[in-house]
Amino acid sequence: MELTLREITPADQNAVAKLIRAAFASPPTNENWTEEHAREMLLEWMHFAGFLGYVALEGPTIVGVLIGRLERWEAKRFFHLKELCVWPERQHTGIGSALLGHLERQLQQRNVAKLYVQTTRESTAHGFYRSCGFVTTEQLIVLSKPIPPGKNSSNGAVTNGTANGFATPLPAATARS
């Protein structure tokens, strides 16, 4: 079946949430995503400045999704690839490569200097990205710190709330030392 690529729209959120849940619930990640959590993550990213997202369709069915955002650093623009997901039974068929190739062409038109993604060394995604020309940036590390839940914590989301009930992320702080 022919693959069609197009920009993601708000009308895609339910189908994309199902896809994200299915992709992350499958081996090797086996994560406990719900459709609600996936939809919330998608909506948060769709509201970021510089958001870009694309879906891959076979007929009317969304079989892949790619989301991320443009970022400015000094005189350059980078793209942070947040997620690239393909339905588990459709993985290894070229859908992810097609989405990534489409993204790269879009980024060239926008004069983006670099595309980056974060993944674990043990994941199958690591091998996929390396086969697509990504290289490990040895001088960078990822640091994390667990934050204990607050008194009013229900789902761990950090939001500033909105009148329409959709969560929006708080602005990121930049640390300078």
Phi, psi and omega in degrees: 000144182289140180262130177245135178245136177207167177294146176288148177233162177303331179293343181276353192302322181290315179295320179292322178299318177297318180296313180299315179301313181296318182295317182277342177279347183271160174299148007269353185283317180049044181275161186262050178288143168252164176298324179298315179296319180295318179296318179298314179299315180299313181296322176301313181292323180296337180269355177289143171299140178081009181298137169226137178209144181224149174241151173251132181237140167248107190065226179272359188266126175285121182245353179202155179214146176223129178224152177180194182210150174283143179224143177262135171220112186053233184272000185251160173242135177243166174234125176266108176281108183279308183216142170225109185234142176228142177311134184309317182285353180250002178291156180067029178240007178098358182293313179298318178296321179295316178298315181295318177298319178298315178301313182301320177295319178295321181291324176300318180295335180263008180057042177278132185280327187206148176244131178225155181216151176246134176206173178270151180298329185277349186283155174294334178298325180302311178297320178300310182296321177298321179292341179265009175099001177285147176235152177288131178268096187295330184282350179259145173229160175251125177252143176221158179214120178295142177246122179296148180297146177277175182298324184258019183286130176243321183226004178084356181286138176254112185223166172253001176068156177217165181295331182274001176088354178276138179284140173235138184291147174289150179298143180286142176267145177253123180268132176231132179236000000 
